[in-house]
Amino acid sequence: MQKTPIIRVGMKTTRTILSGAAFCALATLAIRATAMQDGLKDGTKAPAFSASGTDGKTHSLESLSKKGPVVLYFVKIGCPVNQRAIPHFNTLSKTYKNATMVGVINGSMDEAKKWKSQNDAPFTLLADADLKIIRSYKAIYSPWAVLVKGGKVYKSLPGGSKTELTEVNKFMADAAKTKVASLPFDGAPRGGG
């Protein structure tokens, strides 16, 4: 009995499929490289904003910066990569209570409160349903963190990899005027910086 393949694929079709896959891979890398270049440059003035927080207050970059440096943690609702970064950002926020971390989420206040509750987030979330803050900070991925010091972008970190979380850890320790905590960041997303 002869076995019949479910799908017959000739050499030309195989080459076309492989060429298409290679093109998609290169296009993805090009988009990623472009995004990295298009992010806010270190040392540029941090865009001003004002938004309502899950704590019932209105926050601006100016008001958040009064205590010192600020970590803006950008969140996209439902992002599977961000799900792996959330526990690490939560740990950073709990570890450095004297440092300022604020989440910026692409949703309404109700969605922000729901996300905060579901993810046991210890930090305030700013509702950014119209994406004004997210776009002004060029936070095109989730997770994304922007470290702000003295009204300027200290560093823009597209992702939540161990490397990026380590950078946030050092920044927050400096902001809290304490030594850097030894945090492993096991299970952090790959990629990013």
Secondary structure as GFF3:
##gff-version 3
##sequence-region A 1 193
A	DSSP	alpha_helix	11	38	.	.	.	ID=ss1
A	DSSP	beta_strand	50	52	.	.	.	ID=ss2
A	DSSP	beta_strand	58	60	.	.	.	ID=ss3
A	DSSP	alpha_helix	61	65	.	.	.	ID=ss4
A	DSSP	beta_strand	70	75	.	.	.	ID=ss5
A	DSSP	alpha_helix	80	95	.	.	.	ID=ss6
A	DSSP	beta_strand	100	105	.	.	.	ID=ss7
A	DSSP	alpha_helix	109	118	.	.	.	ID=ss8
A	DSSP	beta_strand	124	127	.	.	.	ID=ss9
A	DSSP	alpha_helix	132	136	.	.	.	ID=ss10
A	DSSP	beta_strand	144	149	.	.	.	ID=ss11
A	DSSP	beta_strand	152	157	.	.	.	ID=ss12
A	DSSP	alpha_helix	162	175	.	.	.	ID=ss13
###
